Each structure stands twice: as structure tokens, then as C-alpha cells.
Amino acid sequence: MSDEVEIVLRLDRPTATSLADLLYNIGEHQAAGMPVALLPPDDSERLGRVLYQLWRALGVALPYSDDPGNEPRRRI
């Protein structure tokens, strides 16, 4: 039996589309050595909510929480 826990996030279609586009664009830009373009404000807001939900599901401290100095470690 695995110790892994499944994490499931439910996304509406616009959010799922924004996430898929972002992941694709990051991969393409990284492969070409180009900077990633800025997101439109609506996409940025949608994806911010997804990231917030993901951090909570992972049990990672949330930025701007009551525990200063314990923000999530970012891989970038």
C-alpha cells in the first residue's frame, strides 16, 4: 500500500483552460529560452485561486497568513 495521498482540485472550464494554456506556454518559452508573457488579469486571478487551493490541500503555509516567515517554498 502506498503512503501517497491523492489531491483533487475541481476547476471550472475557464480556469482549467487558463491552467492548461499557462503550463503549455511555460514549457514552450522555457524550451526556446524566452521569457514568459504576462498573464491577463482574469487568468492571473483564476490561477491564484487554484494555487491557494493547492497549497491548502498540500498543507503548506499560505502566504500572508498569520505565520510570517513561513511562506511556501517556491521552486522558481
Secondary structure, DSSP 4 states (H G I P E B T S, - for coil): ------------HHHHHHHHHHHHHHHHHHHHT-PPPPPPHHHHHHHHHHHHHHHHHHTPPPTTSSSTT-PPP---
